[in-house]
Amino acid sequence: MNVVSKSERKILPINIRQYTPKDEAEVYRVNEASLEISFRYYYNMFHKRAPELFLVAEYENQIIGFILVRSGQNFGENHTAIIFAIAVAPQYRSLGVGTQLINAIIDVLHHKEINKLYLHVRVGNTRGIQFYERLGFTKIKRIENFYHWGEAAFRMVKILK
């Protein structure tokens, strides 16, 4: 069995751009295949409020991932942002798509002078927690019964400045 080191993993060459309303069905398809919660209700609301904070990842003219972020005041702090949702279609995971989406949104947040980026992740999502920790996020709080089905979440943060 061949073992591929992290440095040898294939990085998928994707295009990252802002969401447009015509993307709704494709984004919803990724959302449903990837997440326990549907964020469809928020798509157009977030797009209208801050289109630069709703990005999609395309590969071969197909949307394979997205990130949905809100900036402003979060947890009593100004100049912060929170990732509401990030998803990558299952068949495109571990190819650098999520990392590229996070890095793209961080670039946008730097221009908006955002100091911290927050997110919540299921306590049982070990793979997701490890992914975020590799990108520099740290766990700061455990929140019991965070999700409607009763599961706890970790609040994580990445300092941007």
Secondary structure, DSSP 4 states (H G I P E B T S, - for coil): -----GGGS-----EEEE--GGGHHHHHHHHHHH-SS--GGGHHHHHHH-GGGEEEEEETTEEEEEEEEEEEEETTEEEEEEEEEEEE-GGGTTSSHHHHHHHHHHHHHHHTT--EEEEEEETT-HHHHHHHHHTT-EEEEEETT-STTS--EEEEEEE--
